[in-house]
């Protein structure tokens, strides 16, 4: 069989549709965030995730997120390197789904043991990686500095 050079069939992208995609996305995202942060979520997290989930539902993005998650998981299973290009890092949904390792929330401390979280709203810190060492006031573990202060508008446009 000869190839005539028409590769349009290979480049065609079909977005999967699933009546339950919105619910599945919401459940996966909330479950992932619950593994890292205490319930109820601090207002900074709940407001941000609600805004992103609402936008995803409104514009039909859930199947795209879920497909992207499966692609990333498949690549990881085969130890295939992948690099994200674009504004994914600004999406808390992408972070929660494991599509990116960039936490877009404002700089904050979080405890991996007891899930304590403390946001730092100080212009001195653009990233949680630069936060000074601190001990968890709840369980005395060393807190992790996290958050890159990326605004959701960077992702949504």
KABELMO-V174900 format. One line per field, one symbol per residue. phi: phi as a letter, one per 20 degrees, with the letter a starting at -180 (. if undefined). A space follows every 10 residues. Layout:
phi: ???
This chain:
phi: .edenedgff efddefdbfd fffffgffff fffffdcfdf fgggffffff fffffgffdm egffgfffgf fffffffdle fbcecpdgfe efffffenfc eeeefggbeb dfedmgcbfd ecffdecffe ffgbdffecm efeeebndle egffefn
